[in-house]
Amino acid sequence: MDQQSRETRRIPLHTAEDFAALRRAGRLAAETLDMIAPHVRPGVTTQALDTLCHDFMLAHGAVPATLGYRDYPKSSCISINHVVCHGIPGERVLGDGDIINIDVTALLDGWHGDTSRMYVAGEASTKARLLMDVTYQAMMLGVGAVRPGGTLGDIGHAIQTLVEKHRFSVVRDFCGHGIGREFHAPPNVLHFGRPGEGPVLQPGMVFTIEPMVNAGRPEVKVLDDGWTAVTRDRSLSAQFEHMVGVTETGVEIFTLSPAGLHKPHHP
């Protein structure tokens, strides 16, 4: 058995019943991000946003999966400007022009729903708006590459090609992941790659596609808190994330915005 086949066999396959549960968890995560949208504005602290997300998930019968996960202290990740991912909410006050990624994972009836979106406090720069738009488009191209018989390399290639066409860069240090009853499971979903490489996609596979795109170079570093990842060159970074399942005919997105707020939110 070749390596590609071995990797494929490690990836869990989910049933139609599992998909129904993932649909509910994904929808609640998306509704959490819909709820928070009007609260993202200059003068608000990231802790205030985190509290709103925490309370919303609890009020809808879920718990925030990040809270206490590997000792992570908060109910969301909120990453501002040059923070790539895993920004810890706190007393930081949003300023005019800040771009913000909010990443939530709702654990509902034993199933995870994981998604993130970009927001703007006030009015973003032209470059920041382009970065967010390209990142969103790249994620959706990656989602569009999901089909039975395709490969994870097809997804990464679709994302990388668009990002680099705009002279931005794909972060290599973090990737998407399998998800279901477990928060993180096989496979690792790289956001760069070559067509036809990597595990072959089969109906029932479920994973996240969550490209992190930097306006400058791709290198990142993790701060002393052990979580917060930032761009080494201090360039802006953006991220979007959907949780998807491979179907018999293509792909299902579990985390679409019920309110239609899935695209970059900027004036």
C-alpha positions as CSV (number, residue, x, y, z in Angstrom):
1,M,0.0,0.0,0.0
2,D,1.5,3.4,-1.0
3,Q,1.6,6.4,1.4
4,Q,-1.3,8.1,-0.3
5,S,-3.5,5.1,0.3
6,R,-2.3,4.7,4.0
7,E,-3.1,8.4,4.6
8,T,-6.6,8.0,3.0
9,R,-7.4,5.0,5.2
10,R,-6.7,7.0,8.4
11,I,-9.4,9.6,7.7
12,P,-12.8,8.9,9.4
13,L,-15.9,8.4,7.3
14,H,-19.2,9.8,8.6
15,T,-22.7,8.6,8.1
16,A,-25.8,10.6,7.0
17,E,-26.9,10.7,10.6
18,D,-23.5,12.2,11.5
19,F,-23.8,14.8,8.8
20,A,-27.2,15.8,10.2
21,A,-25.5,16.4,13.6
22,L,-22.6,18.3,12.0
23,R,-25.1,20.4,10.1
24,R,-26.7,21.5,13.4
25,A,-23.3,22.2,15.1
26,G,-22.0,24.1,12.1
27,R,-25.2,26.2,11.8
28,L,-24.9,27.2,15.5
29,A,-21.2,28.2,15.0
30,A,-22.2,30.3,11.9
31,E,-25.1,31.9,13.9
32,T,-22.6,32.9,16.6
33,L,-20.6,34.8,14.0
34,D,-23.7,36.4,12.6
35,M,-24.7,37.5,16.1
36,I,-21.3,39.1,16.8
37,A,-21.1,41.2,13.6
38,P,-22.9,44.4,14.8
39,H,-20.8,44.4,17.9
40,V,-17.4,44.6,16.1
41,R,-16.7,48.3,16.2
42,P,-14.0,50.7,17.4
43,G,-13.9,51.0,21.2
44,V,-15.0,47.5,22.0
45,T,-12.7,45.1,23.8
46,T,-12.0,41.6,22.5
47,Q,-13.0,40.3,25.8
48,A,-16.5,41.8,25.4
49,L,-16.8,40.0,22.1
50,D,-15.6,36.8,23.6
51,T,-18.2,37.0,26.4
52,L,-21.0,37.5,23.8
53,C,-19.9,34.5,21.9
54,H,-19.6,32.4,25.1
55,D,-23.1,33.4,26.3
56,F,-24.7,32.9,22.9
57,M,-23.4,29.3,22.5
58,L,-24.5,28.4,26.1
59,A,-27.9,29.9,25.5
60,H,-28.3,27.6,22.5
61,G,-27.4,24.4,24.2
62,A,-23.7,24.2,23.2
63,V,-20.4,24.9,24.9
64,P,-17.4,26.6,23.4
65,A,-15.0,23.8,22.5
66,T,-11.9,26.1,22.8
67,L,-12.5,26.9,26.5
68,G,-10.1,24.8,28.4
69,Y,-8.9,23.0,25.3
70,R,-5.2,22.3,25.9
71,D,-5.5,25.0,28.6
72,Y,-6.7,27.6,26.2
73,P,-8.4,30.2,28.4
74,K,-11.2,31.7,26.2
75,S,-14.3,30.8,24.3
76,S,-13.1,32.2,20.9
77,C,-9.9,33.2,19.1
78,I,-9.8,36.8,18.1
79,S,-6.9,37.8,15.9
80,I,-6.3,41.4,14.9
81,N,-4.2,42.8,12.0
82,H,-0.9,41.1,12.0
83,V,-2.1,38.3,14.3
84,V,-2.4,35.2,12.1
85,C,-4.5,33.0,14.4
86,H,-5.1,32.0,18.0
87,G,-5.3,35.5,19.3
88,I,-6.5,35.4,23.0
89,P,-9.3,37.8,23.8
90,G,-8.5,40.3,26.6
91,E,-8.5,44.0,27.3
92,R,-7.3,45.0,23.8
93,V,-9.6,47.8,22.5
94,L,-10.5,47.7,18.8
95,G,-9.4,50.8,16.8
96,D,-10.7,52.3,13.6
97,G,-9.4,50.3,10.6
98,D,-8.5,47.1,12.6
99,I,-9.3,43.9,10.7
100,I,-10.3,41.1,13.0
101,N,-10.7,37.3,12.6
102,I,-13.1,35.7,15.0
103,D,-12.9,31.9,15.2
104,V,-15.5,29.9,17.2
105,T,-16.2,26.2,17.7
106,A,-19.5,25.2,19.1
107,L,-19.7,21.7,20.7
108,L,-23.4,20.7,20.3
109,D,-24.6,17.3,21.4
110,G,-21.1,15.9,21.2
111,W,-20.4,17.3,17.7
112,H,-18.1,20.2,16.7
113,G,-19.0,23.1,14.5
114,D,-15.9,25.2,13.6
115,T,-15.8,28.4,11.5
116,S,-14.2,31.8,11.3
117,R,-14.7,35.1,9.5
118,M,-13.1,38.5,9.0
119,Y,-14.6,41.7,10.4
120,V,-13.6,45.4,10.3
121,A,-13.8,47.9,13.1
122,G,-14.7,51.2,11.3
123,E,-13.2,51.5,7.8
124,A,-10.4,49.3,6.5
125,S,-7.6,50.3,4.2
126,T,-7.8,49.4,0.5
127,K,-5.0,46.8,0.9
128,A,-6.8,45.2,3.9
129,R,-10.0,44.9,2.0
130,L,-8.2,43.3,-0.9
131,L,-6.5,40.9,1.4
132,M,-9.8,39.9,3.0
133,D,-11.5,39.5,-0.3
134,V,-8.7,37.3,-1.8
135,T,-8.6,35.1,1.3
136,Y,-12.4,34.6,1.2
137,Q,-12.3,33.8,-2.5
138,A,-9.3,31.4,-2.0
139,M,-11.2,29.5,0.7
140,M,-14.2,29.2,-1.6
141,L,-12.0,27.9,-4.4
142,G,-10.6,25.4,-2.0
143,V,-14.2,24.3,-1.1
144,G,-15.0,24.1,-4.8
145,A,-12.2,21.6,-5.3
146,V,-13.8,19.1,-2.9
147,R,-15.3,16.1,-4.7
148,P,-15.1,12.3,-4.4
149,G,-12.0,11.1,-6.2
150,G,-10.2,14.4,-5.8
151,T,-7.3,14.9,-3.5
152,L,-6.3,17.3,-0.6
153,G,-3.6,18.5,-3.0
154,D,-6.3,19.8,-5.3
155,I,-7.7,22.0,-2.5
156,G,-4.3,23.4,-1.5
157,H,-3.4,24.1,-5.2
158,A,-6.6,26.0,-5.8
159,I,-6.0,28.2,-2.7
160,Q,-2.3,28.8,-3.3
161,T,-2.7,29.7,-7.0
162,L,-5.2,32.5,-6.3
163,V,-3.3,33.9,-3.3
164,E,0.0,34.0,-5.1
165,K,-1.5,35.6,-8.2
166,H,-2.3,38.6,-6.0
167,R,1.3,38.5,-4.6
168,F,0.1,37.5,-1.1
169,S,1.4,34.4,0.7
170,V,-0.2,31.3,2.2
171,V,0.9,30.5,5.8
172,R,2.5,27.1,6.0
173,D,2.7,26.6,9.7
174,F,-1.0,26.0,10.3
175,C,-3.6,23.9,8.4
176,G,-7.2,22.7,8.3
177,H,-8.1,19.5,10.0
178,G,-10.5,16.6,10.2
179,I,-13.4,17.2,12.7
180,G,-16.5,15.6,14.0
181,R,-16.9,14.2,17.5
182,E,-13.2,15.0,17.9
183,F,-12.1,18.6,17.6
184,H,-8.9,17.7,15.6
185,A,-8.6,14.5,13.6
186,P,-7.0,13.3,10.4
187,P,-6.5,14.7,7.8
188,N,-4.3,17.7,7.9
189,V,-5.6,20.1,5.2
190,L,-2.7,22.1,3.7
191,H,-3.6,25.3,2.0
192,F,-0.9,24.9,-0.6
193,G,0.0,21.9,-2.8
194,R,-0.1,20.2,-6.2
195,P,-3.1,18.7,-8.0
196,G,-3.5,15.0,-7.5
197,E,-1.3,14.7,-4.5
198,G,-2.2,13.7,-1.0
199,P,-5.1,11.5,0.3
200,V,-8.0,10.8,-2.0
201,L,-11.3,12.3,-1.0
202,Q,-14.2,10.0,-0.2
203,P,-17.9,10.6,0.7
204,G,-18.2,10.9,4.5
205,M,-14.9,12.7,5.1
206,V,-15.3,15.9,7.1
207,F,-12.7,18.6,7.6
208,T,-12.1,22.4,7.8
209,I,-10.7,24.6,5.1
210,E,-9.2,27.7,6.7
211,P,-6.5,29.4,4.8
212,M,-4.4,32.1,6.5
213,V,-3.1,34.6,4.0
214,N,-0.4,37.2,4.7
215,A,0.0,40.5,2.8
216,G,3.8,40.0,3.2
217,R,5.9,36.9,3.7
218,P,4.4,33.6,4.9
219,E,6.6,33.2,8.0
220,V,5.0,33.4,11.5
221,K,6.1,33.2,15.1
222,V,4.2,32.2,18.2
223,L,4.4,34.7,21.1
224,D,5.4,33.8,24.7
225,D,1.7,33.0,25.7
226,G,2.1,29.8,23.6
227,W,-0.9,30.6,21.4
228,T,-0.8,33.9,19.6
229,A,0.8,33.5,16.1
230,V,1.9,36.7,14.3
231,T,3.5,37.5,11.0
232,R,7.3,37.8,11.4
233,D,7.3,40.9,9.1
234,R,4.4,42.5,10.9
235,S,2.3,42.4,7.7
236,L,-1.5,42.1,7.8
237,S,-3.0,38.6,7.9
238,A,-6.5,37.4,7.1
239,Q,-8.3,34.1,7.5
240,F,-11.7,32.5,6.7
241,E,-12.8,29.0,7.7
242,H,-15.6,26.7,6.7
243,M,-16.3,23.1,7.9
244,V,-17.2,20.9,5.0
245,G,-18.2,17.3,4.2
246,V,-17.5,15.3,1.1
247,T,-20.8,14.0,-0.4
248,E,-21.5,11.5,-3.1
249,T,-21.7,14.3,-5.7
250,G,-19.4,17.0,-4.3
251,V,-19.3,19.0,-1.1
252,E,-21.6,20.3,1.7
253,I,-20.7,23.4,3.6
254,F,-21.9,23.0,7.2
255,T,-21.0,26.6,8.3
256,L,-22.7,28.9,5.8
257,S,-24.1,32.1,7.3
258,P,-27.8,31.9,7.8
259,A,-27.9,35.7,7.7
260,G,-25.9,35.9,4.5
261,L,-22.9,37.6,6.3
262,H,-20.3,35.1,5.1
263,K,-18.4,37.5,2.8
264,P,-15.9,40.0,4.1
265,H,-17.7,42.6,6.2
266,H,-16.3,46.0,5.3
267,P,-17.9,49.3,4.3
